[in-house]
Amino acid sequence: MKVVVTRDRLVELQGSLVNEDGPLVDGQVAVTGVGLFDSEERLVPLASEYLSYAIRHKKLADTSAQTYGQNIGYSLDWFKTQPNFASASYDEILLAVTKNTIGRYFAYLREVEGLSSTTIRNRDSCLMALYSDFLCVASKHKPARRQDNPYAGGFISPTPKRELVIPCSLQDLKHLIKSTPYERERAVIQFIFDSGLRRSEVGRVTLGAVNHALNFARSQFYSDDIEEALPPEYCPLTIDGSKGPGGEYKPRISIVSRATLERIRAYHSTPLYRKYARQYESPEHTPCFFNADGKPYNADAVSKLLERLSERAVKKKLIDRSISPHKLRHGNAYAILSSPDLGKDYLGRLAVAQRHLGHSRDKITEIYTQIPHEIFSLLSPDGEVTTRAKNMQDLSAETTLKIRLGDMK
């Protein structure tokens, strides 16, 4: 099935079918809604109505509506394979499917398709929202579309197993960075790791945001124990986070190592970067990074970059598995938890990680409490206590390449 999400799209009504027998409507209207279409491009009315309701009332962000639509579509396609629903419409299926049938669908996903318990629970959540928030809810003017809610007792799928999160280690990061001969890509990889960004957020970081963060680095900090002023090891970088239910970006502050930002500043001073930056009117609108074609990074480009570098590193047996963008984000969380200068104790550093990563709920950050504390080694091989800032400084010193005048990438 296909999901189409539209927000504030202008539609010209003059050519509407309602005007066939004479002019009834005219002008333009701004349309916000979601359409779920089957393989023959036919609309699935009830599911589309729910998804449209959800984004208009800010219950779902646009990207979440896309995911919900896909998951509902997967479910409907499977229900359609069952003998009692073979000739039924999708709306008829939604209004008649039982808790038992939904349970058999999740068993199929687990036993035949081999999906993880987390993925199955995600699909369960989408169906539960469709029924409990929409189909089985009455409004002032309409009765509930369905009286018996298959989700009256809560989730139908088994509780997901909490899996151990495996992050990108500092050593893995170093191998990834060395797998590309281009300093631009090396700086991108270090920045994603050190900032904890989601892949969709990378392209929204601007030259202006980096400049503001580096201005903070000019501050002077004094200590009772040290007479000489010290520059800060970390700088606050403003991030346009993921979109909220209303379609707006949620800003947050990410604490980035000064060494990483200085590496980026060196890239910004090159003819390679300046060539593409000239087309933008101000630093606040200029992307922090450009790809090989001079375009801002999008989420897919970030994923493809990591896939390409992972493949090279795996082939050379430098790493044993592919590293996704989210593994870099996990690695950033562990770098915070293992840095003694970012909190007095483990719980203090966990609070820093929550704010830094933009987690809205404590439970999301709590996945890191499942990690044995002994993996957070605070000592370097020579026995000295290491910090995240020192690790990024050493990484920059070891892996930075010079971008020459004629370099095109």
C-alpha positions, 0 to 999 in steps of 0.5 A: 500500500502507499501512503500520501501525506499532504500539509497545507497543499493548495488545491484549485477547486474550479476543476472539481467533479462537483462542478460537472452540472454547473459551477458550485465551488471555486477558488483555492483551498489549503488541504491537510490530510493523509491518504492510504491507497491499495495496490490499485490506487484505491483509497482506504477510507476509514484508515485515511480518515483516521490518519488525516484526523490525527495530523490535523489534531496534532496527535501524529507528526507527518513522518509518524502518519507515514509510518502508521499508514504503512503499518496499518496497510501491512495489517490490512493486506494480511487480513485480506489473505484470510478466507473470511475476508477475501471478498471484503473491503478494507473498511469492512475488515476494520469493522469486523476483525476480531482480537483473535485474528489480530493475534494470529497476524502477530504470531505470523509476523513472529513465526513466519516473517521472523520480525522482532518483538519490538517491530511487532509491538510497533504495528500493534501500537498503530492498530491500537491507536486506530481503534482506541482513538478513532473507530471505537470513539463516539463524537458529539454528532456521530456514534462510534463506528465500531462498538466492540473494541478489540483493544479494550484489554490493551496491547494484543502482542506479547511484551517486547524483549528488551534487547541490549543496545550495541553502540558504535565504539570509539574504535569502530568510529575511527575505522569508519572515518579512515574508510573514506579518503575525503575530509568532508565525509570524515568530518560528517561522521565525527560530527554525527557521533559527537552531536548525537544527531538523528540522520534526519537532523544532519541536513538542518544544521547550519553554518550560522549554528556552528559559528554561534557555537564556536563564539561560545568557545571564545569564552574564558573559564576560571577555576579556583585551582588554576590561575590561567583562563581555560577555553571550554571543552564543549560548546552548545549547538542549536539543533532543529530536532525532529518534527512535532505533531504540528509539523514544526521542528523542536529545537534543542541544545546539543553539547558538542566537543570544541575539537569537533567544531574546530574540525568543521570550521577548517572544512568551512574555510576551504574553497570546496565548501565556499564554492557551494555556500555562495548560493545561500543568502546568509550563514543561518540558511547555509547548510553545515555540510554539502554532499559530493554534488553540492547539496545538503545531506538528507536522511537517505544520504546519511544512511548511504554514506554509513552503508558505504563506509561500513561495507569497506570496513567490514571487508577489511575486517576492521569492524564486524558489522554494519554501523547505522546512523542510530548506532552513532547516536547510541555511541554518543550516549555512551560517550556521555555516560563514560565522560567523568566531566559531564556529571558527578555520577552515572545518573547525573550523566544519564540526565545530561544524555536525555536533554542532549539527545532530545528524549521527551520521556525518561523511559527512552533514555533508560535503555542505557541503564541495561548496559553493564557499567563495566563497559564504560571504561573511564581509563585510557590504555595508559591508565589516564582518565579520559573524557569525551572532549579528549577523545574527540581531540585525539580523533581529530588529530589522528584522522584529519586530512587537508583539503587541497585547492583542486579537491572536488570531494 
